[in-house]
């Protein structure tokens, strides 16, 4: 029998918390669920039990998602937090990444995307909804790109497109290369940057000032 996962939902809207709890019961994992209506309440709850994963709203009264994330990670650096956001709040994405979240998903995401996000983050990775990656509209920061001499010009192009959420076949078409060649470029980028997936590459690129939003 799979081990139960302790998840904490932090959101000031009771209706949304109830909906998210219902969705979690429909997933393949076995969850133990707690909830908090604001950041202050969540921080206090950490004195009783530390969750395996946190689903964190961004805009909340008393203590917003960014500050809550920073304080929680100061207390428990290994805490795994996924921001759950409304469409159109892309101005906050960078703030949440800098605060230390391991992923960002939209509140309108389906249950399978939520399950994928939970699995990836619990496994030590990161996860971003494809729609969010596209909305971030990233571009190469030429000012800082000299720090990455190990990446070829073609690999730089691929990196930016990956961070923009383009699928492998879309990148191959845009660059007029075969899917197999595209996979080679992507594999080389992962090896050179030390990341394991596209979501981790996004965080790596942002935190290192490699791309601009």
N, C-alpha and C positions, 0 to 999 in steps of 0.2 A: 504494500500500500504506500502510495506517494506521501511524502511528508507534507504536513499542512503548512501553507504559506501565510504569514501574518502581514496583512496589508492595511495601511492607514490611508483613509480618504480625507483630504483637507480642502474644504470648499464651504463658502458661506451660504450656498443655496441648498436648502434641505431637499428640495425636489430632485436636484441633480445628484446629490449623494444617494438618495433612495434609488434612483435609476441606475447609478453605477453599481450599487450593491446587487441589484437584480441581475445586471449583466455578468458580474463576477460569478454568481451562482450558476451561470449557464456555461462557464468555461470548464476545460478539462481538469484544471488544478483544483485542489481543495483549499479554500481560503478561510482564514479567521480574520474578520473585518472589524476595524475600529474606525471612528470618524471624529473629526473636529470641525467646528464651524468657523474657525479663524486660526491665524498663526500662533497667537498667544496660547490658545487652548491646546494646540498640537505640541508646542514646546514643553508645556507642563506635563503632557501625557508621556513624554519620553522618560520621565522619572519613574514611571511604572513599568513600561515595556517598550523596547526598541523594535520597530517593525522591520520586516525583511525588505519591504519596498513601500514607497510613499507615492501617492497620486496627488499632486499639489496644484491647486488653483493658483493663478497669477495675481488677479485683482481681488483682494479681500480687505475688509475693514480691520482696524487695530494693528495688524502686522501683515504686510503683503507677502506674496509668494517668494519674492527675491530675498527679502530680509529674513523670512522664516527659514528659507533654504540655507542661507549663510550661517544663521545661528545654530541650526540643527547640525550642520556639518562641522561646526566648531566643537560641538559636544561629541559628535560621533562621525569622524571623518569618513568611515566606510559606509555610511548610510546611503542607500540607493534611492534617488528621487527622480520621478518623471513628472514634468510639468504638463498639466492638462489645460489647454487654452481654447478660447473662442477664436473663430476665424476673424482675421482682421487685427489681431494683436501682435503682428510681427515686430513691432517696435520693441517688444519686450523679450524677444527670443534671445538676443545677444546678452541681455542682462541676466537671464536665467542660466544661460550657458556659463557665463562668468561666475555666477553664484555657485555653480557646481552640479547642476542637474545632469543626469545621464541620458535624458531623452526628452522629447517634446511631442505630444500628440494632440490632435484637435478633439474638442468635446463632441463633435459630430462623427468621430471615427467609429467604425463598426467594431463588433466584439472580437473579430479575428485579428484586427490590427492591435487592439488593446492586449490581447493574449500574446501576440508576437512581441510587443513592447516589453511586457512583463518578463517573458522568457529571456529575451536578449539582455535586459538589464540585470536580471538575477544571475545570468550566466557570466557576468563581468563585462558585458559589452555596452553599446549605446543604441538608441533607436530614435529616428525621426520619421514622422509621417512624410510620405513622398510629397504631399501637397505643401507641407511646411518647407521642405527643402527647396521646392520651386519658388515659394514666396520669398525666401531669403535673398533671391536674386544676386548671387555672389559673382564677384569678378576678381580677376587677378590683381593683387596689389604689387605693382612693379617696383615700388620703392623698397619693399622687403624681400622680393623674390631672389635677390642676389644671395640671400642666406642659404638658398637651396640649390646650390650648384650641382648637386648630384642628380637632380631631375632634369631630364632633357626638355626641350621646348615642346615636343609633342606630349610628353608626360604632364607638363604644366597645363596644356589644353585639356587633356583628359581629366585631370584633377578638378579643374573648375567646372567642367560639365557634370562630373560625378556629384560635386557639391551642390549643383543646381538641380539635382534630382533626376537627371536624364538616365534612362535605361541603357544597358550596354549596346543594344541594337540601334538605339537612337544616336548614340555617340559615334558608333561605327559609320552610320549613314552620313552624319554631318562632316566627319573627317575623311570620308571616302576611303575607309580602310575595312578590311574584313573583320567579322566578329572575333575570329581567332586572334588576329593581331591586337584588337582592342583588349582582349582578355590578358594578353601578354603585357601590354602597357599598364593595365590596372594592377596586375600582380606585382610588377616592378615597383609601382608607386607604394603599394601596401608594404612591401619589403623595406623600401628606403625610408618610409615614415614610421614603420613599426606598428601600423594599425592592422586590424583584422577584418573590418567591414566599412561600408560607405558611411554609416553614421559616425563611427569613430574618426573617420577621415575629416568629416565636417568639423567636429570639435577640434581636432588637431590643427586644421587649417585656420580656424578662427582664432584660437588661443595663441597661435604663433604669428598672427598678423600677416598671414600668407594671402588671405583674400579679404575683400572689403564687402560690407553689406550695403 
